[in-house]
């Protein structure tokens, strides 16, 4: 998956869910780990599974944005 972000091309390749969750098997068990991985794989096949800014929990719950970073604050005051 390729996106343009801030004038830069960003490439993302989703890991295989079973490989990603495999390290959890000793703690959660093989069956639970496989079920979680299967769920992630199923969701990834849905056409509208990404979270947009308009559908984010922050927006839906009315949570204010995080405070500015020091760099953002300095830029805002032209330093």
C-alpha atoms as a printed R data frame, in Angstrom:
   type eleno elety resid chain resno       x       y      z
1  ATOM     1    CA   UNK     A     1   0.000   0.000  0.000
2  ATOM     2    CA   UNK     A     2   1.444   3.393 -1.018
3  ATOM     3    CA   UNK     A     3   0.306   6.809  0.174
4  ATOM     4    CA   UNK     A     4   1.484  10.357 -0.230
5  ATOM     5    CA   UNK     A     5   2.028  11.922  3.172
6  ATOM     6    CA   UNK     A     6   3.454  15.393  3.612
7  ATOM     7    CA   UNK     A     7   5.015  15.345  0.164
8  ATOM     8    CA   UNK     A     8   6.655  11.979  0.797
9  ATOM     9    CA   UNK     A     9   5.678   8.539 -0.457
10 ATOM    10    CA   UNK     A    10   4.981   6.133  2.377
11 ATOM    11    CA   UNK     A    11   4.792   2.398  1.701
12 ATOM    12    CA   UNK     A    12   3.125  -0.023  4.090
13 ATOM    13    CA   UNK     A    13   3.054  -3.783  3.848
14 ATOM    14    CA   UNK     A    14   0.746  -5.498  6.314
15 ATOM    15    CA   UNK     A    15   2.336  -8.444  8.121
16 ATOM    16    CA   UNK     A    16   0.719 -11.867  8.038
17 ATOM    17    CA   UNK     A    17  -1.568 -11.922 11.116
18 ATOM    18    CA   UNK     A    18  -0.580 -15.470 12.083
19 ATOM    19    CA   UNK     A    19   3.135 -14.606 12.015
20 ATOM    20    CA   UNK     A    20   2.508 -11.319 13.821
21 ATOM    21    CA   UNK     A    21   0.583 -12.913 16.699
22 ATOM    22    CA   UNK     A    22   2.673 -16.121 16.938
23 ATOM    23    CA   UNK     A    23   4.816 -14.755 19.826
24 ATOM    24    CA   UNK     A    24   1.645 -14.524 21.953
25 ATOM    25    CA   UNK     A    25   0.926 -18.256 21.692
26 ATOM    26    CA   UNK     A    26   2.987 -19.265 24.764
27 ATOM    27    CA   UNK     A    27   0.995 -16.814 26.892
28 ATOM    28    CA   UNK     A    28  -2.472 -16.977 25.340
29 ATOM    29    CA   UNK     A    29  -2.464 -20.449 23.853
30 ATOM    30    CA   UNK     A    30  -2.452 -21.588 20.236
31 ATOM    31    CA   UNK     A    31  -6.235 -21.574 19.862
32 ATOM    32    CA   UNK     A    32  -6.740 -18.022 21.168
33 ATOM    33    CA   UNK     A    33  -3.823 -16.690 19.140
34 ATOM    34    CA   UNK     A    34  -5.138 -18.321 15.954
35 ATOM    35    CA   UNK     A    35  -8.631 -16.901 16.603
36 ATOM    36    CA   UNK     A    36  -7.239 -13.373 16.994
37 ATOM    37    CA   UNK     A    37  -5.157 -13.720 13.846
38 ATOM    38    CA   UNK     A    38  -8.154 -15.075 11.925
39 ATOM    39    CA   UNK     A    39 -10.224 -12.082 13.026
40 ATOM    40    CA   UNK     A    40  -7.547  -9.632 11.879
41 ATOM    41    CA   UNK     A    41  -7.306 -11.443  8.545
42 ATOM    42    CA   UNK     A    42 -11.116 -11.289  8.103
43 ATOM    43    CA   UNK     A    43 -11.271  -7.570  8.926
44 ATOM    44    CA   UNK     A    44  -8.463  -6.840  6.471
45 ATOM    45    CA   UNK     A    45 -10.638  -8.159  3.627
46 ATOM    46    CA   UNK     A    46 -13.396  -5.635  4.294
47 ATOM    47    CA   UNK     A    47 -13.478  -2.676  1.883
48 ATOM    48    CA   UNK     A    48 -13.866  -0.005  4.585
49 ATOM    49    CA   UNK     A    49 -11.781  -1.233  7.510
50 ATOM    50    CA   UNK     A    50  -9.465   1.753  7.895
51 ATOM    51    CA   UNK     A    51 -10.074   4.448 10.480
52 ATOM    52    CA   UNK     A    52 -10.344   7.883  8.957
53 ATOM    53    CA   UNK     A    53 -10.112  11.134 10.922
54 ATOM    54    CA   UNK     A    54 -13.899  11.465 10.704
55 ATOM    55    CA   UNK     A    55 -14.437   7.954 12.113
56 ATOM    56    CA   UNK     A    56 -11.738   8.108 14.782
57 ATOM    57    CA   UNK     A    57 -12.566   7.466 18.420
58 ATOM    58    CA   UNK     A    58 -11.107  10.889 19.213
59 ATOM    59    CA   UNK     A    59 -13.632  12.575 16.909
60 ATOM    60    CA   UNK     A    60 -16.604  10.373 17.839
61 ATOM    61    CA   UNK     A    61 -15.989  10.765 21.584
62 ATOM    62    CA   UNK     A    62 -15.227  14.480 21.363
63 ATOM    63    CA   UNK     A    63 -11.739  14.098 22.826
64 ATOM    64    CA   UNK     A    64  -9.631  17.206 22.190
65 ATOM    65    CA   UNK     A    65  -6.450  16.798 20.166
66 ATOM    66    CA   UNK     A    66  -3.218  16.198 22.068
67 ATOM    67    CA   UNK     A    67  -1.198  19.260 23.065
68 ATOM    68    CA   UNK     A    68   1.235  20.664 20.555
69 ATOM    69    CA   UNK     A    69   4.778  19.406 20.531
70 ATOM    70    CA   UNK     A    70   7.556  21.833 21.418
71 ATOM    71    CA   UNK     A    71   8.455  22.006 17.718
72 ATOM    72    CA   UNK     A    72   4.869  22.862 16.756
73 ATOM    73    CA   UNK     A    73   4.681  25.518 19.467
74 ATOM    74    CA   UNK     A    74   7.941  27.121 18.322
75 ATOM    75    CA   UNK     A    75   6.759  27.083 14.704
76 ATOM    76    CA   UNK     A    76   3.473  28.691 15.750
77 ATOM    77    CA   UNK     A    77   5.341  31.579 17.363
78 ATOM    78    CA   UNK     A    78   7.682  31.852 14.352
79 ATOM    79    CA   UNK     A    79  10.855  30.607 16.059
